[in-house]
Amino acid sequence: MTDQQPIYILRESTQRTKGRGAQGNNIYAAKAVADAVRSTLGPKGMDKMLVDSMGDVVITNDGATILKEIDVAHPAAKMIIEVAKTQEAEVGDGTTTSVVLAGELLKRAEDLIDDLHPTIITQGYRLAQIKASEILAAMAMPIKVGDQDVLTRIARTSMASKGAAAQCELLGRIVVEAATLIAEPGATGEAVVDKQWIKLEKKVGGNVGETELVRGVVLSKERVNSRMPERVIDARVALLGAAIEIKKTEVEAKIEITKPEQMQAFLDEEEKTLRRLVQAIEDSGATVVFAQKGIDDLAQHFLAKAGIFAVKSVSEKDMKHLSRATGARLVSNLKELTKDDLGQAGLVEQRKVGDDEVTFVTECKAPKSVTIIVRGGTEHVVDEVERTLDDAIGVVTTALKEGKYVAGAGAPEVEVALGLRRYASSVGGREQLAIEAFADAVEIIPRTLAENAGLDAINVLVDLRSAHEKGQKTAGINLDSGKVENMLDAHVIEPLRVKTQALASATEVATMILRIDDVIAAKASGAPPGGPDGGDF
């Protein structure tokens, strides 16, 4: 019998890792990503300085920003980063929590994988996640649009871990007022709050304490002509999608002029056309015009003469903000503009903020779009305050939509772990081990909070477990004193959805990675993604 020749199915450059090797590499990579952001968790977390290839610097402890900025090669690491993106998109905060949880779930699974098949572990994890959501829902408390104090505490809890924590009281009030202003009643009575209608306008200069809420829209633009009024009281606002200028012909055309008077007649006709366009604006009663496109120089002159405040080249997004704030309708044909299309604003004025001339559209009757002017001494500070406000807006709007909140500072995680250990014994079978591993993994959050605060994590966890076994469901860790306290009294609270989403996202990605037993990667021009040792960034 002749020796059988080997048959090559994959290209020679393809790298393949199977079985425990593939699982080990993937778990290692996921843990590496989790470890990268773990030290940023909580109010005592540290910041990261990220420098890109162009030398631009970002200083932050926002998990989503860190993971977005770092360049990851390993495919499993990219999957973990998707968890942060999902968390940010869904609830606006809790990105670090979700990534750290995913990393810990995989770490605990690694200890079980010799004794349990990955399918059993993933099945146990899914059961645990469903039960954890039930435990969290049982300990949640209701919240309404009018609960300003509760909403402010939720915003402050979110901001406590960020760079602008010193001003969290002021910023928290601003965020809650902004979210309350744009809230609308839903079909079934719940609050409908879309955070896209809270505009963040960054201006370097001053300090964080000068950040302010404007009940209307702020545009980083100035009026088109210096002879226009700087300030218009009781403004009637027109939003134009069309240009205030002579339309160019769609086909190439030539005008032959042989006499000087023909030239003058041509110019006179252009002037008449522009006069008619401006007259249409005057006839509608508009005193302020925002145009998406250009405004001819001569038209600017006529508008200034009529005492109309005009701004050109306004983005489509800003036009939508202006429409919701003033009630004006966007008109694409100037000839169709009527007084019914106009919006109202108590004041439209041009002011100087920092080094920039800025247009304020304020004192709107019932603005459904508002602006927060973000201030800070340097560009890095302003950027970090913007990220802080974005997260706070996310949790406040989530709390309003979901209508429920839980205590923070590790309280929900310890309660979930306690409930899961009781539940595991009732499930029995091999899944019990996976559920217990899930319970241990969830406790990584209070453990990390304690470590980042310089406390003894083991002592803190023992004290927390003891308090929860006595029925103190809202007991969390005071990171200043290291003592266990009622987090409702300490005003440390978070939306229920932030916790349930973090658990769901972390469980999904962990189970997906655990089920991979074969990685087939085409070799790129360099090292293959996540080489044999795996997990390198």
C-alpha positions in Angstrom: 0.0 0.0 0.0 1.5 3.3 -1.1 1.7 6.3 1.3 -1.3 8.6 0.9 -0.3 12.2 -0.1 -1.5 15.0 2.2 -4.4 17.0 0.8 -4.1 20.8 1.4 -7.5 22.5 1.6 -6.5 25.9 3.0 -3.9 28.2 1.5 -0.4 27.8 2.7 -0.5 31.3 4.3 -3.6 30.5 6.3 -3.2 30.1 10.1 -5.5 27.7 11.9 -5.8 27.3 15.7 -8.1 24.5 17.0 -9.6 23.3 20.3 -8.3 24.5 23.6 -5.6 26.6 21.8 -8.3 28.6 20.0 -10.4 29.0 23.2 -7.3 30.0 25.2 -6.2 32.6 22.7 -9.7 34.2 22.5 -10.1 34.3 26.3 -6.6 35.7 26.7 -7.4 38.5 24.2 -10.8 39.3 25.9 -9.1 39.5 29.3 -6.4 41.8 28.0 -9.1 44.3 26.7 -10.9 44.1 30.1 -7.7 44.7 32.0 -6.9 47.8 29.8 -10.0 49.6 31.1 -10.5 48.0 34.5 -8.4 50.6 36.4 -10.7 53.4 35.1 -13.9 52.0 36.8 -15.6 54.0 39.5 -15.1 57.5 41.1 -11.6 56.6 42.2 -10.6 55.2 38.8 -7.5 56.5 36.9 -7.3 58.2 33.5 -5.7 57.0 30.3 -3.6 59.1 28.0 -4.1 58.0 24.4 -1.7 59.3 21.7 -2.6 58.5 18.1 -0.2 58.2 15.1 -0.6 61.9 14.4 0.4 62.8 17.9 -3.1 63.9 19.0 -3.7 63.4 22.7 -6.9 62.2 24.4 -7.0 62.1 28.2 -10.1 60.2 29.6 -11.4 57.4 31.8 -14.5 56.9 29.6 -14.4 53.2 28.6 -16.1 53.7 25.2 -13.6 56.4 24.2 -10.6 54.4 25.3 -11.7 51.3 23.4 -12.6 53.4 20.4 -9.2 55.0 20.3 -6.9 51.9 20.8 -6.0 49.9 17.7 -6.9 46.3 18.3 -5.8 43.5 16.1 -7.2 40.3 17.7 -10.7 39.4 16.4 -11.9 38.3 19.9 -10.7 41.6 21.3 -12.7 43.4 18.6 -15.8 41.4 19.8 -15.3 42.7 23.3 -15.1 46.3 22.0 -18.4 45.8 20.3 -19.9 45.2 23.7 -18.8 48.8 24.7 -20.3 50.2 21.5 -23.6 48.5 22.2 -23.7 49.7 25.8 -22.9 53.3 24.7 -25.6 53.2 22.0 -28.3 51.7 24.1 -27.9 53.4 27.5 -25.1 55.9 27.2 -23.1 54.7 30.1 -21.7 51.6 31.8 -19.3 50.7 29.0 -16.4 49.9 31.4 -18.7 47.8 33.6 -19.9 45.7 30.6 -16.4 45.1 29.3 -15.0 44.2 32.7 -17.9 41.8 33.3 -17.3 40.1 29.9 -13.6 39.6 30.7 -14.4 38.2 34.1 -17.1 35.8 32.8 -14.5 34.4 30.3 -11.9 34.2 33.1 -14.2 32.1 35.3 -15.2 29.9 32.3 -11.5 29.2 31.7 -11.3 27.6 35.1 -14.3 25.4 34.3 -13.5 24.4 30.7 -11.4 21.4 31.7 -14.4 19.8 33.5 -17.4 21.2 31.6 -18.1 21.4 27.9 -18.4 25.0 26.6 -22.0 24.3 25.7 -22.9 23.5 29.3 -21.1 26.7 30.5 -22.9 28.9 28.0 -26.2 27.3 28.9 -25.6 28.0 32.6 -24.5 31.6 31.8 -27.7 32.3 29.9 -29.8 30.9 32.8 -27.8 33.1 35.2 -28.3 36.2 33.1 -32.1 35.8 32.9 -32.2 35.2 36.7 -29.9 38.2 37.4 -32.3 40.5 35.4 -35.2 39.3 37.5 -33.3 40.0 40.7 -32.4 43.5 39.5 -36.0 44.2 38.5 -37.2 43.1 41.9 -34.9 45.6 43.7 -35.6 48.5 41.3 -37.6 51.6 42.4 -39.9 53.7 40.1 -39.0 57.2 38.8 -41.1 59.9 37.0 -40.3 63.0 34.9 -41.1 65.2 37.9 -38.6 63.5 40.3 -35.9 66.2 39.8 -33.9 65.2 42.9 -33.7 61.5 41.9 -32.7 62.3 38.4 -30.0 64.7 39.6 -28.6 62.0 41.8 -28.5 59.6 38.9 -26.6 62.2 36.8 -24.2 62.9 39.6 -23.5 59.2 40.1 -22.6 58.9 36.4 -20.3 62.0 36.6 -18.6 61.0 39.9 -16.0 58.9 38.0 -15.3 61.5 35.3 -12.8 64.4 35.1 -15.5 67.0 35.8 -16.6 65.4 39.1 -15.8 68.6 41.1 -18.7 70.3 39.2 -21.1 67.3 39.2 -23.7 69.2 41.2 -24.0 72.1 38.7 -23.7 69.8 35.6 -26.2 67.3 37.0 -28.8 70.1 37.4 -28.1 71.3 33.9 -28.5 67.8 32.4 -31.8 67.0 34.3 -33.3 70.4 33.3 -32.3 69.8 29.6 -33.8 66.2 29.6 -37.0 67.4 31.3 -37.4 70.2 28.7 -37.2 67.8 25.7 -39.3 65.1 27.3 -42.6 64.4 25.6 -45.5 62.1 26.7 -45.6 58.8 24.9 -48.7 56.9 23.6 -48.9 54.7 26.7 -48.1 57.4 29.2 -44.3 56.8 29.5 -41.8 59.7 28.8 -40.3 59.8 25.3 -36.8 61.4 25.6 -34.4 61.5 22.6 -31.0 62.7 23.7 -30.1 63.9 20.2 -32.2 67.0 20.9 -29.7 68.1 23.6 -27.0 69.8 21.6 -23.5 70.1 23.2 -21.6 73.2 21.9 -17.9 73.2 23.0 -16.2 76.5 23.6 -12.6 76.7 25.1 -12.2 79.4 27.6 -13.3 80.2 31.2 -13.8 77.2 33.5 -16.1 74.2 33.8 -18.3 76.1 36.2 -19.3 78.5 33.4 -21.0 75.7 31.5 -24.6 76.8 30.9 -28.0 75.6 29.6 -29.6 77.6 26.8 -33.3 77.1 26.3 -33.0 77.1 22.5 -30.2 76.6 20.0 -26.7 78.0 19.8 -24.9 78.1 16.5 -21.2 78.6 15.9 -22.0 81.1 13.2 -22.4 84.8 12.9 -24.8 87.0 10.9 -23.8 87.4 7.2 -23.6 91.2 7.2 -22.2 93.5 9.9 -25.0 96.1 9.1 -27.7 93.6 10.2 -29.0 94.0 13.8 -27.0 92.2 16.4 -30.0 91.5 18.6 -33.7 90.8 17.6 -36.3 90.7 20.3 -39.6 88.7 19.8 -38.0 87.2 16.7 -40.1 85.5 13.9 -37.8 82.8 12.6 -37.8 81.6 9.0 -35.9 78.4 8.0 -35.0 78.2 4.4 -33.7 75.1 2.5 -33.2 77.2 -0.6 -30.4 79.6 -1.5 -31.1 83.4 -1.6 -29.3 83.9 -4.8 -29.7 83.7 -8.6 -30.1 80.1 -9.8 -27.5 78.9 -12.2 -28.8 77.2 -15.4 -28.6 73.4 -15.4 -27.3 73.5 -19.0 -24.3 75.6 -20.2 -25.6 78.9 -21.6 -23.9 82.0 -23.0 -25.3 85.6 -23.0 -23.9 87.8 -25.7 -23.8 91.5 -24.8 -22.9 93.9 -27.5 -24.0 97.2 -25.9 -23.3 98.8 -22.5 -27.0 99.3 -21.8 -27.6 95.6 -22.3 -25.1 94.9 -19.5 -26.9 97.3 -17.3 -30.3 95.8 -18.1 -28.8 92.3 -17.2 -27.6 93.6 -13.9 -30.9 95.4 -13.2 -32.8 92.1 -13.8 -30.5 90.2 -11.4 -31.1 92.9 -8.8 -34.9 92.8 -9.3 -34.9 89.0 -8.9 -32.9 89.3 -5.6 -35.2 92.1 -4.5 -38.3 89.8 -5.1 -36.7 87.0 -3.0 -36.0 89.3 -0.1 -39.4 90.9 -0.5 -41.0 87.4 -0.1 -39.1 87.1 3.2 -40.3 90.6 4.3 -43.9 89.9 3.3 -44.0 86.7 5.5 -43.1 88.9 8.5 -39.8 87.1 9.2 -37.2 89.1 11.2 -34.6 86.3 11.4 -33.6 84.0 8.6 -31.5 80.8 8.8 -30.5 79.5 5.3 -29.2 76.0 4.6 -27.4 77.3 1.5 -25.8 80.6 0.4 -27.0 84.2 0.5 -25.9 86.5 -2.4 -24.0 89.6 -1.4 -26.6 91.9 -2.9 -29.4 89.9 -1.1 -27.4 90.4 2.2 -27.5 94.2 1.5 -31.3 94.1 1.0 -31.8 92.0 4.1 -29.7 94.3 6.2 -31.6 97.3 4.8 -34.9 95.6 5.9 -33.4 95.0 9.4 -33.5 91.2 9.1 -30.9 89.0 10.9 -29.6 86.3 8.6 -27.3 83.3 8.9 -26.2 81.1 6.0 -24.7 77.6 5.5 -26.6 76.2 8.5 -26.2 72.4 8.6 -29.3 70.1 8.2 -28.9 68.8 11.8 -28.9 72.4 13.2 -31.9 73.2 11.0 -33.8 70.3 12.7 -32.7 71.7 16.1 -34.0 75.2 15.2 -37.3 73.7 14.0 -37.9 71.9 17.2 -36.8 74.9 19.4 -38.8 77.6 17.6 -41.6 75.6 15.9 -40.6 76.9 12.5 -41.1 74.7 9.4 -38.3 74.3 6.9 -39.3 75.8 3.5 -37.5 74.7 0.3 -39.2 77.2 -2.0 -39.0 80.9 -1.0 -42.1 81.8 -3.0 -44.1 79.4 -0.7 -43.0 81.1 2.6 -45.9 82.3 4.7 -46.3 83.6 8.2 -47.6 80.1 9.2 -44.2 78.7 8.5 -42.4 81.0 10.9 -41.3 80.1 14.4 -41.0 82.2 17.6 -38.0 83.0 19.7 -37.9 85.6 22.5 -34.4 86.7 21.6 -32.0 86.0 18.7 -28.6 87.7 19.2 -24.9 87.4 18.3 -22.6 87.2 21.2 -18.9 86.5 21.7 -18.1 83.3 23.6 -14.4 82.7 24.1 -12.8 83.8 20.9 -15.8 83.0 18.7 -18.8 84.9 17.5 -21.9 82.8 18.2 -25.6 83.1 17.4 -28.0 82.4 20.3 -31.7 81.6 19.6 -33.2 81.7 23.1 -36.3 82.3 25.2 -38.3 79.9 23.1 -41.8 79.2 24.5 -41.7 75.4 24.7 -38.3 74.4 23.2 -38.1 70.7 22.3 -34.4 71.2 21.5 -31.9 72.8 23.9 -28.2 73.5 24.0 -25.5 73.1 26.6 -22.5 75.3 26.2 -19.5 73.3 27.4 -16.7 75.5 28.9 -13.2 74.6 30.1 -9.7 76.1 30.4 -8.1 73.9 27.7 -9.3 71.8 24.8 -8.6 68.5 26.6 -10.7 69.7 29.6 -13.6 70.7 27.3 -13.5 67.4 25.5 -13.6 65.4 28.7 -16.5 67.6 30.1 -18.4 66.9 26.8 -17.9 63.1 27.3 -19.0 63.5 30.9 -22.1 65.3 29.9 -22.9 62.9 27.1 -22.8 59.9 29.6 -24.9 61.8 32.1 -27.5 62.7 29.4 -27.5 59.1 28.4 -28.3 57.8 32.0 -30.9 60.5 32.7 -32.8 59.9 29.5 -32.5 56.1 30.0 -33.9 56.5 33.6 -36.8 58.6 32.2 -37.6 56.1 29.5 -37.2 53.0 31.6 -38.8 54.6 34.7 -36.7 52.6 37.2 -33.5 52.9 39.1 -31.3 50.8 41.5 -28.7 51.6 44.2 -25.1 51.8 43.0 -21.6 51.3 44.4 -21.6 47.5 44.1 -25.0 47.0 45.8 -26.9 45.4 42.8 -23.9 43.2 41.9 -23.6 41.7 45.4 -27.4 41.2 45.6 -27.4 39.5 42.2 -24.4 37.2 43.2 -26.3 36.3 46.4 -29.5 35.5 44.6 -27.7 33.5 41.9 -25.9 31.2 44.5 -29.3 30.4 45.9 -30.7 29.8 42.5 -27.8 27.6 41.4 -28.6 25.0 44.1 -32.2 24.8 42.8 -31.1 24.2 39.2 -28.7 21.4 40.0 -26.8 19.5 37.4 -23.6 20.7 35.8 -25.2 24.0 34.9 -25.0 24.8 38.6 -21.3 25.2 38.4 -21.6 27.7 35.6 -24.2 29.7 37.4 -22.0 29.8 40.5 -19.1 31.0 38.3 -21.4 33.7 36.9 -22.2 34.8 40.5 -18.4 35.0 41.3 -17.8 37.0 38.0 -20.5 39.6 38.8 -18.7 40.4 42.1 -15.7 41.8 40.0 -17.5 45.2 40.0 -17.5 45.9 43.7 -14.0 44.2 43.9 -12.6 46.5 41.3 -14.3 49.6 42.8 -12.6 48.8 46.1 -9.2 48.1 44.5 -9.3 51.4 42.5 -10.0 53.3 45.8 -7.0 51.7 47.5 -9.2 49.6 49.8 -8.8 45.9 50.8 -11.1 44.3 48.3 -11.5 41.0 50.2 -12.6 42.8 53.4 -15.0 45.0 51.4 -16.6 42.0 49.7 -17.0 40.1 53.0 -18.7 43.2 54.6 -21.0 43.6 51.6 -22.0 40.0 51.5 -22.7 40.0 55.2 -25.0 43.1 54.8 -26.9 41.6 51.9 -27.4 38.3 53.7 -29.1 40.3 56.4 -31.5 41.7 53.8 -29.9 45.1 53.2 -30.4 45.1 49.4 -29.2 48.7 48.9 -26.0 48.3 50.9 -22.9 49.4 48.9 -19.4 50.6 49.6 -18.6 54.1 50.5 -15.3 54.5 48.6 -14.1 57.4 50.9 -14.5 55.7 54.2 -14.4 52.0 53.1 -17.5 51.3 55.1 -20.8 49.6 53.9 -23.7 52.1 53.8 -27.2 52.4 52.4 -26.6 53.8 48.9 -30.0 55.4 48.7 -29.1 57.6 51.7 -25.7 58.3 50.1 -27.5 59.3 46.9 -25.6 56.8 44.7 -28.1 55.5 42.3 -28.1 54.2 38.6 -30.8 53.4 36.0 -31.9 49.8 36.1 -31.4 49.6 32.3 -27.6 50.3 32.6 -27.2 47.2 34.8 -29.4 44.9 32.9 -27.9 45.9 29.5 -24.3 45.5 30.8 -25.2 41.9 32.0 -26.9 41.0 28.8 -24.2 42.4 26.5 -21.4 40.8 28.6 -23.1 37.4 28.7 -23.8 37.4 24.9 -20.2 38.1 23.9 -18.8 35.7 26.5 -21.0 32.8 25.3 -20.2 33.6 21.7 -16.4 33.5 22.3 -16.7 30.3 24.4 -18.4 28.5 21.6 -15.5 29.2 19.1 -13.2 26.1 18.9 -11.6 26.8 15.6 -10.0 30.0 14.3 -9.0 30.1 10.6 -7.2 33.3 9.7 -5.8 34.4 6.4 -2.3 35.7 7.0 -2.0 39.4 6.4 1.2 41.3 5.5 2.6 40.9 9.1 1.8 38.8 12.1 -1.6 37.1 12.0 -4.3 38.5 14.2 -3.8 37.4 17.8 -0.8 35.1 17.2 -0.1 32.1 19.3 0.2 34.0 22.5 -3.0 36.0 21.6 -4.4 39.2 23.0 -1.8 41.8 21.8 -3.3 45.2 21.0 
